[in-house]
Amino acid sequence: MVDAALRSGQPTIDRVSRVATLPFTPMAENTITAATDPVRQFSVFAENRVGRLHELTALFKQNHVHIMAITVLDTTDSAIMRLIVDDCEKARDLMVSNAFPYTECDVLAVEISDETDLQTVLAALLEAEINVHYVYSFIKRPEGRAALAINVEDADVAAQALNQRGFKVLTQRDIAR
């Protein structure tokens, strides 16, 4: 059963040792580019009031900054809007000049063919013993393909694990319009 699963490209789990095994296919054309041009994520802090998200998205739209991925964390009195945009420099200028406090960090962006790849991406990270802090999906990419934004403990090792499984780790250039 394990051999059949490996031939089909599906991950297997040894129920005794609880170790996930993924088929390994060397892919010479895949290179790890996350460190040279990482995807930047902005975490925008806002008071939790009606219209604040709309204000930020309208500001970006008026200034031709495209939101490529978004997730919002809500608490009682504040919200954290995590955004990936196509023009980081312009987004920074707009947030500073319009009183939107923010921080930024690198995230892994990985291209997937469809929702069925989610389990394989997570299995590759599990096998590499990478802690996943959070995951969210892109709204749209320039080529129309699906992608995930992943915040992980060790981006370099995670990128290697994903590249070894044939996944494309995207760069900021890949998501720019």
C-alpha positions in Angstrom: 0.0 0.0 0.0 2.9 2.4 0.8 4.6 1.7 -2.5 1.4 2.3 -4.4 0.8 5.6 -2.7 4.4 6.7 -3.4 4.0 5.8 -7.1 0.8 7.8 -7.2 2.5 10.8 -5.7 0.4 10.8 -2.6 1.8 11.2 0.9 1.8 8.2 3.3 1.7 8.1 7.0 3.3 5.3 9.0 0.6 4.7 11.7 3.2 3.2 14.1 5.8 6.0 14.0 3.3 8.7 12.9 5.8 9.9 10.3 4.5 11.4 7.1 6.4 10.4 4.0 6.1 12.3 0.7 7.5 11.1 -2.7 10.7 13.0 -3.6 11.2 14.0 -7.2 14.3 16.2 -7.8 13.4 19.2 -9.8 16.6 20.8 -11.2 14.7 23.8 -12.7 13.3 24.8 -9.3 15.4 27.3 -7.3 14.7 28.8 -4.0 14.1 32.5 -4.6 12.2 33.4 -1.4 15.3 34.9 0.3 16.3 37.1 -2.7 12.9 38.7 -3.3 10.5 37.7 -0.5 6.8 38.4 -0.6 6.1 41.2 1.9 3.0 41.2 4.2 1.7 44.3 5.9 -0.1 43.9 9.2 -2.2 47.0 9.6 -3.5 47.9 13.0 -6.9 49.6 13.2 -9.5 50.4 15.8 -12.5 48.0 15.5 -15.1 50.3 14.0 -17.4 50.3 11.1 -15.8 51.4 7.8 -12.1 51.2 8.8 -11.4 48.3 6.4 -13.3 50.1 3.7 -11.2 53.2 4.2 -8.0 51.3 3.7 -9.1 49.3 0.7 -10.6 52.5 -1.0 -7.3 54.3 -0.4 -5.4 51.5 -2.1 -7.9 51.3 -5.0 -7.8 55.1 -5.6 -4.0 54.9 -5.8 -3.8 51.8 -7.9 -2.4 49.5 -5.2 -3.9 46.1 -5.7 -4.6 43.8 -2.7 -3.5 40.4 -3.8 -4.2 38.6 -0.5 -6.0 39.6 2.7 -7.1 38.2 6.1 -8.5 40.1 9.0 -8.2 39.2 12.7 -10.9 40.7 14.9 -10.7 41.4 18.6 -13.0 43.4 20.9 -11.4 46.8 20.4 -9.0 46.4 17.4 -8.4 44.6 14.2 -5.3 43.4 12.4 -5.5 43.4 8.6 -2.9 41.3 7.0 -2.4 42.3 3.4 -0.1 41.4 0.5 -0.1 44.0 -2.2 1.5 44.4 -5.6 3.2 47.7 -4.9 4.8 47.7 -1.4 6.5 51.1 -1.7 3.3 52.9 -2.7 1.4 51.0 0.0 3.9 52.1 2.7 3.7 55.8 1.6 -0.1 55.7 1.7 -0.4 54.0 5.1 2.1 56.5 6.7 0.5 59.6 5.2 -3.0 58.4 6.1 -2.4 57.3 9.7 -2.6 53.5 9.3 -0.1 52.0 11.7 1.5 48.9 10.3 4.4 46.4 10.6 5.7 44.3 7.8 7.3 40.9 7.4 8.2 38.3 4.9 5.9 35.4 4.2 6.1 32.4 2.0 3.8 32.5 -1.0 3.4 29.2 -2.7 1.5 28.5 -5.9 -1.0 25.6 -5.9 -3.0 24.1 -8.7 -6.2 23.9 -6.6 -7.5 23.2 -3.1 -6.3 19.6 -3.2 -2.7 20.8 -3.0 -3.3 22.3 0.5 -2.8 18.9 2.2 0.4 18.2 0.3 1.8 21.6 1.1 1.1 21.1 4.8 2.5 17.5 4.7 5.7 18.8 3.2 6.1 21.4 6.0 5.3 18.8 8.6 7.9 16.4 7.2 10.4 19.2 7.4 9.3 19.9 11.0 8.3 23.5 10.1 5.9 25.2 12.5 3.1 27.0 10.6 1.9 30.2 12.3 -1.0 30.9 9.9 -2.1 30.4 6.3 -4.5 32.4 4.1 -5.2 32.4 0.4 -4.6 35.0 -2.4 -7.6 36.7 -3.9 -6.1 36.7 -7.4 -2.7 36.6 -9.0 -1.7 38.1 -12.3 -1.7 34.6 -14.1 -5.0 33.7 -12.4 -3.5 30.7 -10.5 -4.2 30.0 -6.9 -1.7 30.7 -4.1 -1.3 30.5 -0.4 0.4 33.0 2.0 2.1 31.1 4.8 3.8 32.5 7.8 6.3 29.8 9.1 9.0 29.5 11.7 11.9 28.9 9.2 11.1 30.3 5.7 14.4 29.0 4.1 13.9 25.4 5.2 10.2 25.6 4.3 11.0 27.0 0.8 13.4 24.1 0.3 10.8 21.5 1.4 8.2 23.0 -0.9 10.6 23.3 -3.9 11.7 19.7 -3.4 8.0 18.6 -3.8 7.7 20.6 -7.0 5.8 23.6 -5.6 6.8 27.1 -6.9 7.6 29.5 -4.1 6.6 32.9 -5.4 8.6 36.2 -5.1 7.3 39.7 -4.8 8.1 40.1 -8.5 5.8 37.2 -9.3 2.8 38.9 -7.7 3.4 42.4 -9.0 1.2 43.6 -11.8 
